[in-house]
Amino acid sequence: MLHYLAWALAAHCVLALAAVVSVLRGRKEPMAMLAWIFAVVTLPFFGSVFCWFMESSHVHRKAGRRRRRVAHLMSILNRRAAELVPEAALSEDLQSIARLGRRLCQMPATYGNDVQIYQDADATYSALEAGIKSAEQSIHLEYYIWQPDGTGRHFRDLLVEKARQGVECRLLLDAVGCWRLTRRFLRPLTDAGCQVAFFTPLYPLRRRLSLHLRNHRKVVVIDGRSAFLGSQNVGDEYLGRRKKLSPWHDTHMRVAGPAALFLQQTFAEDWLLAARESLTADKFYPNPLDAGDSTVQILPTGPDREVSPLSQIIFAAVAYARTEICVETPYFVPDAATRMALMHACYRGVRVRLVLPTHSNHLLVLWAGRSFYSELLDAGVEIYEYDEGMLHSKIVTIDDRWCMLGTANMDVRSFRLNFEVTALLYDENVTRRLSKSIERHCETARRIDAREVWRWTLPAQLCAGSARLFAPLL
């Protein structure tokens, strides 16, 4: 027995040393590195294996090859957009935000868009169904979650019908988020000619896994002329058909105009990575037409970039805010820079409101977020917990002048680990509408004050403190 224990200890030491070397070479955030090293040392074998699965350098290398292959297409799109975007028409601070987004994501703001906002699941699905039925050439969809339930079958059958009509249909799904989908469920799609691919599929014998690097985007592009994005996946739960956490409150948008080209480009990059098919034909990128008077900037973000564009944009947005910042997010685990920016805004006299759900499908994330309540409240941040269902919208409004809407949460995972897409809407009318919806949620939500946090029971305090240890990894 002692002989086997000695061999096991030696194996653990070798694996732990290799894992620690990998962590040190990765040069991530110091607290995240310490958390990984702590897990490797304290969890024999499991910590090392888990760390190996989570290693992500190969995604950077693939993404680098991907960007080189689509560089020519990006230059074409940027030239087209430059003819339509009068950046000088934006105020000086918004010009700075637009330039920052363009520098980080290589996608400029575009003028001449029509934006429609949906905050009801039925309305979102109805608009999406109408868009799919209107398609004449191509339908491109990518989702983090697509459930094999009534809603999932309904949209699957819509795609089958369009594919049989000769419309090019491509469906990109995240391998982890859509793990419940079977070949039997997908067979009608492939039989009809629809192409289906999975983002980083779980084939351990073929390639290294990165279980934590997921495609969290929800994007639909119709003929390259109109597109949908937001927080709503495809499934019955979003219609309130499941009791757990119902009803769900999501915010989705439809954009028609030149911004749709950049969502098409975002899909093309992801499709190239997953299916190894390059979508560079001109038919996928029609000449953009003025559809409205909204200025929109699309920001695809993810771990394939050396810096975190999303955290940079959030930091800049908070820094430029003059009167009010409203954040509505289901998962709130801010990094140190975001916390400092929010607190600094309060010290400057800016009103900062956070609207978060009381109940969550990820309890560890919920309690990790709550662990930051005390310091934020002391700085003057207003925190509201919404009790009436699952608040799943991802919205940031600034001064009722511009806003952010997309798939990203306010946490480390969305900032650095997930592939996300966010729309910056330089549109006061849209921003005011979203601000009013946040205001309505605040009116029905429960405001958290410092006394309530102080009265937390010992188990609650331990839950918050323990969850905070994992904050760098969430």
C-alpha positions as CSV (number, residue, x, y, z in Angstrom):
1,M,0.0,0.0,0.0
2,L,2.8,2.4,0.9
3,H,4.4,1.6,-2.5
4,Y,1.3,2.6,-4.4
5,L,0.9,5.8,-2.3
6,A,4.5,6.8,-3.0
7,W,3.9,6.3,-6.8
8,A,0.6,8.3,-6.5
9,L,2.4,11.1,-4.7
10,A,5.2,11.2,-7.2
11,A,2.7,11.3,-10.1
12,H,0.7,14.1,-8.4
13,C,3.9,16.1,-7.9
14,V,4.9,15.7,-11.6
15,L,1.4,16.7,-12.8
16,A,1.2,19.6,-10.4
17,L,4.6,20.9,-11.5
18,A,3.6,20.7,-15.2
19,A,0.3,22.5,-14.4
20,V,2.0,25.2,-12.4
21,V,4.5,25.8,-15.2
22,S,1.6,26.1,-17.7
23,V,-0.2,28.6,-15.4
24,L,3.0,30.7,-15.0
25,R,3.6,30.8,-18.8
26,G,0.0,31.9,-19.4
27,R,0.6,35.3,-17.6
28,K,-3.1,35.8,-16.7
29,E,-4.4,38.0,-14.0
30,P,-2.3,37.4,-10.8
31,M,-5.4,36.5,-8.6
32,A,-6.6,34.0,-11.3
33,M,-3.1,32.5,-11.4
34,L,-3.0,32.1,-7.7
35,A,-6.5,30.5,-7.7
36,W,-5.3,28.0,-10.3
37,I,-2.1,27.2,-8.4
38,F,-4.1,26.8,-5.2
39,A,-6.5,24.3,-7.0
40,V,-3.6,22.4,-8.5
41,V,-1.8,22.0,-5.2
42,T,-4.9,21.2,-3.0
43,L,-6.8,18.9,-5.3
44,P,-4.5,15.9,-6.1
45,F,-4.8,14.9,-9.8
46,F,-8.2,16.6,-10.3
47,G,-6.7,20.1,-10.0
48,S,-4.0,19.4,-12.6
49,V,-6.3,17.6,-15.0
50,F,-8.9,20.4,-14.7
51,C,-6.2,23.0,-15.3
52,W,-5.0,21.2,-18.4
53,F,-8.6,21.0,-19.8
54,M,-8.9,24.8,-19.2
55,E,-5.7,25.8,-21.0
56,S,-6.5,28.2,-23.8
57,S,-3.3,29.1,-25.7
58,H,-4.3,27.0,-28.7
59,V,-7.4,29.2,-29.2
60,H,-5.2,32.2,-29.5
61,R,-3.1,30.5,-32.2
62,K,-6.2,29.4,-34.2
63,A,-7.7,32.9,-33.9
64,G,-4.5,34.4,-35.2
65,R,-4.7,32.3,-38.3
66,R,-8.4,33.1,-38.7
67,R,-7.8,36.9,-38.5
68,R,-5.2,36.7,-41.3
69,R,-7.5,34.8,-43.5
70,V,-10.3,37.4,-43.2
71,A,-8.1,40.5,-43.2
72,H,-9.0,41.3,-46.8
73,L,-12.7,41.0,-46.1
74,M,-12.5,43.3,-43.1
75,S,-10.8,46.0,-45.2
76,I,-13.7,45.9,-47.6
77,L,-16.3,46.2,-44.9
78,N,-14.4,49.0,-43.2
79,R,-14.2,50.9,-46.5
80,R,-17.9,50.5,-47.1
81,A,-18.8,51.6,-43.5
82,A,-16.4,54.6,-43.7
83,E,-18.6,56.0,-46.4
84,L,-21.6,55.9,-44.1
85,V,-20.3,56.9,-40.7
86,P,-19.8,60.5,-39.9
87,E,-17.9,60.0,-36.6
88,A,-17.6,63.8,-36.4
89,A,-21.3,63.9,-36.0
90,L,-21.0,62.3,-32.6
91,S,-20.1,64.3,-29.5
92,E,-16.4,64.4,-28.5
93,D,-16.8,61.8,-25.7
94,L,-18.8,59.4,-27.9
95,Q,-16.2,59.8,-30.7
96,S,-13.6,58.6,-28.1
97,I,-15.8,55.5,-27.3
98,A,-16.3,54.8,-31.0
99,R,-12.5,55.1,-31.7
100,L,-11.8,52.8,-28.8
101,G,-14.2,50.2,-30.1
102,R,-12.7,50.4,-33.6
103,R,-9.2,50.2,-32.3
104,L,-9.9,47.1,-30.1
105,C,-12.3,45.2,-32.4
106,Q,-11.5,46.6,-35.9
107,M,-15.2,47.4,-36.4
108,P,-16.4,51.0,-36.8
109,A,-19.6,52.6,-35.9
110,T,-22.2,52.7,-38.7
111,Y,-24.9,55.2,-39.4
112,G,-28.1,54.6,-41.3
113,N,-29.5,51.7,-39.2
114,D,-33.0,50.8,-38.0
115,V,-33.1,49.4,-34.5
116,Q,-36.0,47.6,-32.9
117,I,-36.0,46.5,-29.3
118,Y,-37.8,43.5,-27.9
119,Q,-38.3,42.8,-24.2
120,D,-41.0,40.2,-24.5
121,A,-40.1,36.6,-25.5
122,D,-43.1,36.2,-27.7
123,A,-42.3,39.4,-29.5
124,T,-38.7,38.4,-30.0
125,Y,-39.6,34.9,-31.4
126,S,-42.3,36.4,-33.6
127,A,-39.9,38.9,-35.1
128,L,-37.3,36.2,-35.5
129,E,-39.8,33.9,-37.2
130,A,-40.8,36.7,-39.6
131,G,-37.2,37.4,-40.4
132,I,-36.4,33.8,-41.2
133,K,-39.5,33.5,-43.4
134,S,-38.5,36.6,-45.3
135,A,-35.0,35.3,-46.2
136,E,-34.2,34.9,-49.8
137,Q,-30.6,34.0,-50.0
138,S,-29.0,33.1,-46.6
139,I,-29.8,32.5,-42.9
140,H,-27.0,32.4,-40.5
141,L,-27.6,31.6,-36.8
142,E,-25.4,31.0,-33.8
143,Y,-26.6,30.2,-30.3
144,Y,-25.2,29.3,-27.0
145,I,-28.3,27.3,-26.0
146,W,-30.8,25.6,-28.4
147,Q,-33.1,23.3,-26.5
148,P,-34.7,20.2,-28.1
149,D,-38.1,21.2,-26.9
150,G,-41.2,22.7,-28.5
151,T,-39.6,26.1,-29.2
152,G,-36.4,24.4,-30.5
153,R,-38.3,22.1,-32.8
154,H,-40.4,25.0,-34.1
155,F,-37.4,27.0,-35.2
156,R,-35.7,23.9,-36.5
157,D,-38.6,23.2,-38.7
158,L,-38.6,26.8,-40.0
159,L,-35.0,26.3,-41.1
160,V,-35.8,23.0,-42.7
161,E,-38.6,24.7,-44.8
162,K,-36.3,27.5,-45.9
163,A,-33.5,25.1,-46.7
164,R,-35.8,23.1,-48.9
165,Q,-36.7,26.4,-50.7
166,G,-33.0,26.8,-51.7
167,V,-32.0,29.3,-49.0
168,E,-28.5,28.7,-47.7
169,C,-28.9,27.9,-43.9
170,R,-26.0,27.6,-41.5
171,L,-26.5,26.9,-37.8
172,L,-23.5,27.3,-35.4
173,L,-24.1,25.9,-31.8
174,D,-21.9,25.8,-28.8
175,A,-20.9,22.3,-27.9
176,V,-21.4,22.7,-24.1
177,G,-24.5,24.9,-24.2
178,C,-26.2,22.6,-26.7
179,W,-25.1,19.3,-25.2
180,R,-28.6,18.0,-25.1
181,L,-29.1,18.1,-28.9
182,T,-28.9,14.7,-30.5
183,R,-28.2,13.6,-34.0
184,R,-31.8,12.6,-34.3
185,F,-33.0,16.1,-33.5
186,L,-30.5,17.7,-36.0
187,R,-31.0,15.1,-38.8
188,P,-34.0,16.9,-40.4
189,L,-31.8,20.0,-40.8
190,T,-28.9,18.2,-42.4
191,D,-31.2,16.2,-44.6
192,A,-32.8,19.4,-45.9
193,G,-29.3,20.8,-46.7
194,C,-28.8,23.1,-43.7
195,Q,-25.2,23.0,-42.5
196,V,-24.7,22.5,-38.7
197,A,-21.5,23.0,-36.9
198,F,-20.5,22.9,-33.2
199,F,-18.1,25.4,-31.6
200,T,-15.1,23.7,-30.0
201,P,-16.7,20.2,-29.9
202,L,-15.7,17.9,-27.1
203,Y,-13.5,15.4,-28.9
204,P,-10.7,14.7,-26.4
205,L,-8.9,12.2,-28.7
206,R,-8.8,14.7,-31.6
207,R,-7.8,18.0,-29.9
208,R,-7.2,19.6,-26.6
209,L,-10.2,20.8,-24.8
210,S,-10.9,24.3,-23.5
211,L,-14.1,23.6,-21.6
212,H,-14.3,27.2,-20.2
213,L,-13.9,29.0,-23.6
214,R,-17.5,29.0,-24.9
215,N,-19.3,30.8,-27.7
216,H,-21.9,32.7,-25.8
217,R,-23.2,34.7,-28.8
218,K,-26.8,34.7,-29.9
219,V,-26.8,36.1,-33.5
220,V,-29.1,35.6,-36.5
221,V,-28.3,37.3,-39.8
222,I,-30.8,37.4,-42.6
223,D,-29.4,37.9,-46.2
224,G,-26.7,40.1,-44.7
225,R,-29.2,43.0,-44.5
226,S,-30.8,42.5,-41.1
227,A,-29.7,40.8,-37.9
228,F,-30.8,39.9,-34.4
229,L,-28.7,39.8,-31.2
230,G,-29.3,39.9,-27.5
231,S,-29.7,37.7,-24.4
232,Q,-32.4,35.3,-25.5
233,N,-31.5,31.7,-26.5
234,V,-33.9,29.2,-28.1
235,G,-36.0,27.2,-25.6
236,D,-39.3,26.9,-23.8
237,E,-38.0,28.4,-20.5
238,Y,-37.7,31.8,-22.2
239,L,-41.4,31.7,-22.8
240,G,-42.1,30.9,-19.2
241,R,-43.1,27.3,-19.9
242,R,-40.9,25.9,-17.1
243,K,-41.7,26.8,-13.5
244,K,-38.1,27.1,-12.4
245,L,-37.0,30.8,-12.4
246,S,-39.9,31.8,-14.7
247,P,-40.7,34.2,-16.1
248,W,-37.4,35.1,-17.9
249,H,-36.8,38.7,-18.7
250,D,-34.6,39.2,-21.8
251,T,-33.7,42.0,-24.1
252,H,-33.2,41.4,-27.8
253,M,-32.7,43.7,-30.8
254,R,-33.1,43.7,-34.5
255,V,-30.9,45.9,-36.6
256,A,-31.3,46.5,-40.3
257,G,-28.7,48.5,-42.2
258,P,-24.9,48.5,-42.5
259,A,-24.4,47.2,-38.9
260,A,-25.8,43.9,-40.1
261,L,-22.7,43.4,-42.3
262,F,-20.5,43.4,-39.2
263,L,-22.7,40.8,-37.5
264,Q,-22.4,38.8,-40.7
265,Q,-18.7,39.2,-40.4
266,T,-18.8,38.0,-36.8
267,F,-20.7,34.9,-37.8
268,A,-18.2,34.3,-40.7
269,E,-15.3,34.4,-38.3
270,D,-16.9,31.9,-35.9
271,W,-18.0,29.7,-38.8
272,L,-14.5,29.6,-40.2
273,L,-13.1,28.5,-36.8
274,A,-15.8,25.8,-36.3
275,A,-16.5,24.5,-39.8
276,R,-13.4,25.6,-41.7
277,E,-15.5,27.2,-44.4
278,S,-14.6,30.7,-45.5
279,L,-17.7,32.9,-46.2
280,T,-16.2,35.6,-48.4
281,A,-18.5,35.6,-51.4
282,D,-20.0,39.0,-52.2
283,K,-23.5,37.6,-52.0
284,F,-23.1,37.4,-48.2
285,Y,-22.2,41.1,-48.0
286,P,-24.7,43.1,-50.0
287,N,-24.2,46.9,-50.4
288,P,-25.6,48.4,-47.2
289,L,-28.6,50.6,-47.5
290,D,-29.8,53.4,-45.2
291,A,-32.6,51.8,-43.2
292,G,-32.9,54.4,-40.4
293,D,-31.1,57.0,-38.4
294,S,-29.4,55.0,-35.6
295,T,-25.6,54.8,-35.2
296,V,-24.6,51.3,-34.2
297,Q,-21.2,49.8,-33.5
298,I,-20.8,46.0,-33.3
299,L,-18.1,44.7,-30.9
300,P,-17.3,41.0,-31.1
301,T,-15.1,40.1,-28.1
302,G,-13.5,36.9,-26.8
303,P,-10.3,35.2,-25.5
304,D,-8.8,35.3,-29.0
305,R,-7.6,38.9,-28.3
306,E,-4.6,39.9,-26.2
307,V,-6.6,42.5,-24.3
308,S,-10.2,42.5,-23.1
309,P,-12.1,44.9,-25.3
310,L,-15.3,44.6,-23.2
311,S,-13.7,45.6,-19.9
312,Q,-11.9,48.5,-21.7
313,I,-15.2,49.7,-23.1
314,I,-17.0,49.3,-19.8
315,F,-14.2,51.2,-18.0
316,A,-14.3,54.0,-20.6
317,A,-18.1,54.2,-20.5
318,V,-18.1,54.6,-16.7
319,A,-15.3,57.1,-16.8
320,Y,-17.1,59.3,-19.4
321,A,-20.5,59.2,-17.6
322,R,-21.7,62.5,-16.3
323,T,-25.0,61.9,-14.6
324,E,-26.2,58.3,-14.4
325,I,-25.1,54.7,-15.2
326,C,-27.6,51.9,-15.1
327,V,-26.5,48.3,-15.3
328,E,-28.9,45.3,-15.7
329,T,-27.2,41.9,-15.7
330,P,-28.0,38.4,-14.5
331,Y,-24.4,37.6,-13.5
332,F,-22.4,40.2,-11.7
333,V,-18.8,39.3,-10.7
334,P,-16.8,42.5,-11.5
335,D,-13.1,42.5,-11.7
336,A,-11.1,45.1,-9.6
337,A,-10.9,47.6,-12.5
338,T,-14.7,47.6,-13.0
339,R,-15.4,47.9,-9.3
340,M,-13.0,50.8,-9.0
341,A,-14.6,52.5,-12.0
342,L,-18.1,52.2,-10.6
343,M,-17.1,53.4,-7.1
344,H,-15.1,56.3,-8.6
345,A,-18.2,57.4,-10.6
346,C,-20.2,57.5,-7.4
347,Y,-17.5,59.6,-5.8
348,R,-17.7,62.0,-8.8
349,G,-21.4,62.4,-8.1
350,V,-22.7,60.1,-10.9
351,R,-25.7,58.0,-9.9
352,V,-24.9,54.3,-10.4
353,R,-27.7,51.7,-10.3
354,L,-27.2,47.9,-10.5
355,V,-30.3,45.7,-11.1
356,L,-29.6,42.0,-10.5
357,P,-31.8,38.9,-10.0
358,T,-32.6,37.6,-6.6
359,H,-32.7,34.0,-7.9
360,S,-30.2,32.5,-10.3
361,N,-29.4,29.3,-12.1
362,H,-25.8,29.7,-11.0
363,L,-25.7,30.0,-7.2
364,L,-21.9,30.3,-7.1
365,V,-22.0,33.3,-9.3
366,L,-24.9,34.8,-7.4
367,W,-23.1,34.7,-4.1
368,A,-19.8,35.8,-5.6
369,G,-21.5,38.9,-6.8
370,R,-23.1,39.5,-3.4
371,S,-19.7,39.4,-1.8
372,F,-19.0,42.8,-3.4
373,Y,-22.2,44.5,-2.2
374,S,-20.7,46.0,1.0
375,E,-17.9,48.0,-0.6
376,L,-20.1,49.1,-3.5
377,L,-22.9,50.3,-1.2
378,D,-20.4,52.2,0.9
379,A,-19.3,54.1,-2.2
380,G,-22.9,55.0,-3.0
381,V,-23.9,52.4,-5.6
382,E,-27.6,51.6,-5.6
383,I,-28.2,47.9,-5.8
384,Y,-31.6,46.3,-6.6
385,E,-32.5,42.6,-6.5
386,Y,-35.4,41.7,-8.8
387,D,-37.6,39.0,-7.4
388,E,-40.2,38.4,-10.2
389,G,-38.4,35.7,-12.2
390,M,-35.0,35.5,-13.9
391,L,-33.7,38.8,-14.9
392,H,-31.5,37.8,-17.9
393,S,-31.1,41.1,-19.8
394,K,-27.6,42.4,-20.4
395,I,-27.9,46.2,-20.7
396,V,-25.8,49.3,-19.7
397,T,-27.2,52.8,-20.3
398,I,-25.1,55.9,-19.9
399,D,-26.6,59.4,-19.3
400,D,-29.7,58.5,-21.4
401,R,-27.4,59.3,-24.4
402,W,-26.0,55.9,-25.4
403,C,-26.2,52.3,-24.3
404,M,-24.7,48.8,-24.6
405,L,-26.9,45.7,-25.4
406,G,-25.7,42.2,-26.2
407,T,-24.8,38.8,-24.9
408,A,-22.2,39.7,-22.3
409,N,-22.6,39.6,-18.6
410,M,-20.8,41.8,-16.1
411,D,-18.3,39.1,-15.0
412,V,-14.8,37.8,-15.6
413,R,-16.1,35.0,-17.8
414,S,-17.7,37.4,-20.3
415,F,-14.8,39.8,-20.1
416,R,-12.1,37.3,-20.8
417,L,-13.3,33.7,-21.4
418,N,-16.5,33.7,-23.5
419,F,-16.9,34.8,-27.1
420,E,-19.5,37.6,-26.9
421,V,-21.0,40.2,-29.1
422,T,-22.2,43.7,-27.9
423,A,-23.9,46.5,-29.8
424,L,-23.1,50.1,-28.8
425,L,-26.1,52.1,-29.6
426,Y,-25.4,55.8,-30.0
427,D,-29.1,56.6,-30.0
428,E,-30.9,58.7,-27.4
429,N,-34.4,57.4,-28.2
430,V,-33.4,53.7,-27.8
431,T,-31.3,54.5,-24.7
432,R,-34.2,56.3,-23.0
433,R,-36.5,53.4,-23.8
434,L,-34.1,51.0,-22.1
435,S,-33.6,53.3,-19.2
436,K,-37.3,53.4,-18.6
437,S,-37.5,49.6,-18.6
438,I,-34.7,49.5,-16.0
439,E,-36.6,52.1,-14.0
440,R,-39.7,49.9,-14.0
441,H,-37.6,47.0,-12.7
442,C,-36.2,49.1,-10.0
443,E,-39.7,50.1,-8.9
444,T,-40.7,46.5,-8.4
445,A,-37.3,45.3,-7.2
446,R,-36.0,45.2,-3.6
447,R,-33.4,47.7,-2.8
448,I,-30.4,46.4,-0.9
449,D,-29.0,48.6,1.8
450,A,-25.9,48.3,4.0
451,R,-28.0,47.3,7.0
452,E,-29.4,44.3,5.2
453,V,-25.9,43.1,4.3
454,W,-24.7,43.7,7.8
455,R,-27.5,41.5,9.1
456,W,-26.6,38.5,6.9
457,T,-26.5,35.3,8.9
458,L,-23.2,33.5,9.4
459,P,-24.1,30.8,6.7
460,A,-24.8,33.7,4.2
461,Q,-21.6,35.4,5.1
462,L,-19.7,32.1,4.6
463,C,-21.4,31.5,1.3
464,A,-20.4,35.0,0.0
465,G,-16.9,34.7,1.3
466,S,-16.3,31.2,-0.1
467,A,-17.8,32.2,-3.5
468,R,-15.6,35.2,-3.7
469,L,-12.5,32.9,-3.7
470,F,-13.7,31.7,-7.1
471,A,-14.4,35.2,-8.5
472,P,-11.2,35.3,-10.7
473,L,-12.4,32.1,-12.4
474,L,-16.1,32.9,-12.8
